[in-house]
Amino acid sequence: MSLLEVYDLQIAVRDGMAVDGVSFRLERGQVMALMGESGAGKSLTAAAVIGLLPPGSGVKNGSILLEGKRIEHLPAPAWRQVRGKRLCAVFQDPSGALDPLQTIGKQMAQTLATHHQNLLPATLRERVGDWLEAVGLEASLAQAYPHELTDSERQRAALAMAMCPSPDLLIADEPSAGLDMQMRAQLAALMSRLARAQGTSVLVISHDVRTALAAADTVAVMYAGRIVELGPAAEVLRRPRHPYVASLLASMPGLPERKGRLPAVSGRMPSPGTAPKGCVFRMSCEYATEQCRTDRPLQPETGAACFHPLPVPSDE
């Protein structure tokens, strides 16, 4: 049984369907990256998984299963039993997870004590130091307040706080967006290594290719609320089969082979409620045919949701 299973997920917002028919599985200890342009639906998908959809949105159809149990419509009291221990999150701005009035060590000790109630104070202090060192920080930073840390240190401290209860699943929504490219890759690799060491699954939301390559086993690329390609990270990001994914990757700085002027992604992604019939990318795709205008390509378990996938390079 997979740790997380998402089936035909539909999320409605005020303007229409923002996520439309998303499906994927996440095994225990696996790291998956959800990628795509802003507005593709990746953050909403992650928010639905952890029960934190913003006001004005909601799950209209589909299911989200955590070890076989549906969680998409849990009441608030039940969510409080799931979040923190089984599901944790790290967001782009760590300020939301760190109390500015308490030291890093005190906050982490409180988190540990909540989920491990029999730990003695001395053991809590030891565990806090161990976790800070695990994310590459000095144990002495337990005495520091959040404002005394750099952006990178705050993000690492937030990661340590999320991971210290040993959750089943970590949601990381653009966790390194405020850092430079080198620090992004380092944080992504660290997060992946920590998760694998304790069997935690990770769902990373990112638009950064380096982050996905450094962290993820698998990648799912979204466009206009749908997954258009899903597969092993290296395969999708090096040899994309969907025309949109190839166009998106060609426009992104981040991979060593990206040099010179970067082309823009053709066309404009439809907003919720305005997606055309058939393939959502057909208005911008040079390979579109009449079938693309009338039929919707189904999302496969692996590969591209496309009637005309790009060929595998001949040297493969």
DRENKEDO-409385 format. One record per residue (C-alpha): x, y, z. Coordinates in steps of 0.02 Angstrom, whole numbers, padded with zeros to 5 digits, always signed. Example, Ala and Ser with C-alpha at 12.3 -4.5 7.8 and 13.67 -1.06 7.14 Angstrom:
BEGIN
+00615-00225+00390/+00684-00053+00357/
//
This chain:
BEGIN
+00000+00000+00000/+00066+00172-00048/+00086+00302+00089/-00008+00434-00011/-00130+00405-00153/-00217+00546-00246/-00353+00496-00369/-00441+00609-00495/-00426+00759-00379/-00530+00911-00426/-00515+01075-00331/-00639+01213-00365/-00604+01398-00337/-00716+01548-00362/-00672+01563-00547/-00684+01380-00592/-00587+01217-00581/-00407+01253-00529/-00356+01069-00514/-00442+00949-00631/-00413+00762-00624/-00243+00749-00539/-00184+00574-00489/-00019+00511-00417/+00054+00394-00286/+00193+00423-00162/+00281+00276-00082/+00357+00279+00092/+00528+00362+00087/+00500+00425-00091/+00526+00607-00143/+00413+00680-00278/+00424+00854-00354/+00268+00942-00419/+00327+01069-00548/+00248+01197-00662/+00218+01381-00690/+00132+01492-00565/-00054+01455-00569/-00033+01276-00630/-00116+01207-00473/+00033+01128-00387/+00020+01225-00223/-00168+01197-00214/-00140+01011-00238/-00016+01009-00094/-00132+01115+00014/-00272+00989-00013/-00157+00847+00042/-00121+00931+00208/-00297+01002+00231/-00249+01185+00215/-00345+01244+00061/-00371+01433+00060/-00543+01511+00085/-00648+01505-00072/-00580+01337-00129/-00625+01157-00093/-00610+00978-00151/-00754+00949-00273/-00713+00771-00325/-00583+00635-00307/-00496+00561-00157/-00339+00581-00052/-00287+00427+00045/-00156+00417+00181/-00111+00233+00201/-00279+00186+00128/-00386+00305+00234/-00472+00452+00152/-00423+00621+00222/-00488+00749+00097/-00642+00792+00201/-00580+00765+00378/-00661+00878+00509/-00548+01003+00598/-00526+00900+00759/-00469+00750+00657/-00346+00856+00559/-00266+00911+00721/-00225+00729+00755/-00146+00708+00583/-00047+00869+00559/+00115+00888+00653/+00146+00704+00681/+00094+00614+00521/+00097+00764+00402/+00213+00914+00418/+00249+01061+00305/+00391+01181+00263/+00344+01338+00168/+00436+01468+00066/+00439+01593+00209/+00498+01506+00369/+00436+01654+00473/+00265+01575+00477/+00335+01422+00567/+00452+01512+00686/+00393+01612+00836/+00497+01773+00842/+00476+01783+01032/+00552+01612+01071/+00723+01538+01040/+00744+01406+00907/+00785+01276+01039/+00631+01311+01144/+00517+01298+00993/+00594+01134+00938/+00585+01064+01115/+00400+01106+01121/+00372+01017+00957/+00466+00863+01015/+00377+00861+01183/+00207+00869+01098/+00241+00709+01001/+00358+00622+01123/+00281+00659+01292/+00395+00549+01398/+00558+00635+01352/+00654+00713+01497/+00713+00896+01482/+00895+00842+01461/+00846+00722+01323/+00745+00857+01236/+00895+00975+01236/+01004+00836+01166/+00879+00796+01029/+00865+00980+00982/+01054+00992+00964/+01059+00833+00861/+00927+00897+00741/+01010+01065+00719/+01172+00978+00677/+01079+00861+00559/+01025+01011+00453/+01199+01086+00454/+01180+01211+00597/+01281+01230+00756/+01194+01159+00909/+01228+01325+00996/+01100+01409+00881/+00967+01331+00993/+00991+01487+01100/+00962+01606+00954/+00802+01694+00906/+00739+01682+00725/+00788+01861+00683/+00969+01822+00729/+00983+01690+00592/+01014+01712+00406/+00879+01665+00280/+00964+01498+00247/+00983+01462+00433/+00799+01502+00466/+00745+01386+00326/+00856+01247+00394/+00787+01275+00569/+00609+01264+00500/+00656+01102+00413/+00727+01031+00574/+00568+01078+00667/+00459+00994+00536/+00564+00837+00530/+00599+00810+00715/+00429+00725+00751/+00477+00597+00615/+00321+00627+00509/+00259+00505+00378/+00246+00643+00247/+00330+00812+00228/+00253+00943+00114/+00387+01066+00056/+00308+01212-00039/+00445+01311-00127/+00557+01287+00027/+00711+01367-00052/+00636+01501-00164/+00718+01643-00068/+00893+01569-00080/+01023+01575-00218/+01040+01429-00339/+01182+01344-00247/+01093+01354-00079/+00931+01289-00157/+01015+01132-00220/+01104+01106-00053/+00943+01124+00047/+00849+01009-00072/+00982+00875-00060/+00985+00891+00129/+00796+00876+00141/+00798+00722+00031/+00938+00640+00130/+00853+00670+00298/+00687+00605+00234/+00761+00445+00164/+00858+00414+00325/+00698+00405+00428/+00577+00341+00296/+00482+00504+00275/+00400+00535+00106/+00417+00710+00034/+00307+00808-00087/+00410+00955-00150/+00324+01100-00238/+00450+01189-00346/+00477+01280-00510/+00665+01258-00497/+00748+01121-00600/+00902+01107-00488/+00793+01082-00335/+00696+00942-00419/+00852+00855-00483/+00939+00867-00314/+00790+00806-00212/+00665+00705-00311/+00648+00525-00365/+00498+00566-00474/+00430+00724-00553/+00253+00773-00600/+00235+00927-00710/+00070+01021-00703/-00012+01137-00828/-00182+01221-00807/-00232+01107-00663/-00180+00942-00743/-00026+00833-00735/+00043+00828-00912/+00196+00721-00878/+00249+00607-00736/+00400+00495-00717/+00576+00474-00648/+00653+00644-00614/+00808+00624-00722/+00706+00556-00867/+00572+00692-00866/+00694+00836-00838/+00824+00776-00963/+00715+00694-01095/+00538+00766-01084/+00404+00688-01194/+00267+00819-01176/+00286+00974-01288/+00242+01089-01144/+00370+01011-01027/+00505+01027-01161/+00457+01209-01188/+00453+01245-01001/+00623+01167-00968/+00702+01256-01116/+00647+01423-01041/+00717+01387-00868/+00890+01435-00808/+00956+01302-00691/+01030+01158-00790/+01213+01163-00842/+01169+01146-01027/+01055+01300-01024/+01163+01435-01106/+01130+01592-01204/+00961+01676-01227/+00819+01573-01154/+00659+01554-01258/+00491+01595-01180/+00352+01466-01160/+00233+01492-01305/+00055+01549-01272/-00028+01585-01106/-00089+01459-00980/-00280+01461-00964/-00348+01528-00800/-00468+01421-00695/-00634+01399-00782/-00568+01444-00956/-00474+01285-01003/-00521+01231-01180/-00601+01066-01223/-00478+00928-01262/-00294+00955-01223/-00266+01107-01112/-00103+01147-01203/-00170+01132-01380/-00187+01320-01408/+00001+01338-01386/+00061+01173-01460/+00135+01162-01634/+00091+00977-01642/-00095+00996-01604/-00217+00902-01716/-00405+00887-01725/-00397+00748-01595/-00313+00869-01473/-00459+00989-01498/-00595+00863-01462/-00522+00732-01344/-00436+00748-01176/-00274+00648-01163/-00279+00537-01011/-00145+00550-00878/-00041+00390-00878/+00040+00317-00723/+00205+00365-00802/+00242+00463-00960/+00159+00608-01050/-00027+00647-01060/-00011+00685-01245/-00075+00614-01410/+00087+00663-01496/+00230+00640-01371/+00403+00695-01423/+00514+00553-01483/+00651+00482-01373/+00819+00549-01435/+00899+00427-01557/+01058+00412-01452/+00962+00340-01303/
//
